[in-house]
Amino acid sequence: MSLEAKNITKLYGIQKALDNVSFKINTGEIVGFLGPNGAGKSTMMKIITGFIEQNEGDIFVNNLNTKENIKEIKQQIGYLPEHNPLYLDMFVKEYLNFVAKIYSADNYKKKVSEIIELTGLTSEQNKKNGALSKGYRQRVGLAAALIHNPEVLILDEPTTGLDPNQIIEIRNLITEVGKKKTVMLSTHIMQEVEAICDRVIIINKGQIIADKPVKSISGLIKRKKQIVFTEFAESVKTDIFEKLPEYISVVTSENKSFLFESDSEEDIRPELFHFFADNNLILITMKQKDENMEDIFRSLTQ
């Protein structure tokens, strides 16, 4: 295994930011670390990377304990913090050369050129960091995290501020480098987790409440067997749906859009369709709704 947290507890005064948190992440895994604001995600990442110390428990990176080998461990970790700290008066290429030399990277000039191309910074390399857009600053931060070819990548909100095209490019980059590295990333973009993560760890109020492969995470919450989304041409008063059979209920409504759910074994869409026709409701859209990561996240953390 490449990364292990054992019984990590962190106190800020009397407040427990992390409460006996344990997990393991293996080489080649991309793990999404999710939770509401204040759940303890950034605190855990700062402990792993040696920026702050835990009150209890141990962190192991490639079997090395951070309490005893933090300097060696930092050489093996690439870290992009939530608030990307850049020297704004330095040029992009100059800054990456500076970071590479801090890590004593071999043939660092060649590595800087390669990482600039890899992260799509070629056109911006001669600009000052302070002149970059937020999206390009994120790219510089990611390039700095990768410059010494670390075995473990800790990425805190890596796609913050990127446009849709840039997000896809960075996702592809993380997916590619994740084949040979241990990657732990936090994000509030649920589609990102579904797109690139193998596994998801969800933390809430300092405790892990879920740790599952992305494909099986939906089994953690109990939902009705069917959820059907509908949209009508005009606004509909909800009292009309009181005439529906008892096994079909309205769960949410937004003027012209409604969600219906049921525990019935049979598809309820034909029944709904006939009901709408009999009541002169002009239907535009009707489809079964699959559970997505956002639904699961909200159900587990609210």
Secondary structure, DSSP 8 states (H G I E B T S, - for coil): --EEEEEEEEEETTEEEEEEEEEEE-TT-EEEEE--TTSSHHHHHHHHTTSS--SEEEEEETTEEHHHHHHHHHHHEEEE-SS----TTSBHHHHHHHHHHHTT-TTHHHHHHHHHHHTT-GGGTTSBGGGS-HHHHHHHHHHHHHTT--SEEEEESTTTT--HHHHHHHHHHHHHHTTTSEEEEE-S-HHHHHHH-SEEEEEETTEEEEEEEGGGGGGGS---SEEEEEEESS---GGGGGGS-TT-EEEEEETTEEEEEE--SS-SHHHHHHHHHHTT--EEEEEE----HHHHHHHHH-
